[in-house]
Amino acid sequence: MELEIYWTDFAKAELKKNFKYLKENASLRVAKNETEKIVSETKRLKKQPEIGQVEEMLIDRKQEFRYLVHQTYKIIYWINIEKNQIEIVDVFDTQQYPIKIKRSK
């Protein structure tokens, strides 16, 4: 059975921030293209939820957070077996200070 993909409010807000940044610093076309690619990347998780590596910076959390990489972005998620879903919790630009990843909820 396929798992559903669920985006948390925090992850959606981070995706919007990235979109806005790309729109202002590159172009609307680039912003749309990258956002679509990030969202598309998460769809792979429906059938292969454990393809992402464990996120070592978040190892102290209750859930086991994993990530996929797209360009310079880490797509942080965890597998919520109880709800039969993959929860996307953050879209983190790896060009930021790495310890900042701990800000995700």
Secondary structure, 3 states (H helix, E strand, C coil): CCCEEEECHHHHHHHHHHHHHHHHHCCHHHHHHHHHHHHHHHHHHHCCCCCCEECHHHCCCCCCCEEEEECCEEEEEEEECCCCEEEEEEEEECCCCHHHHHHCC
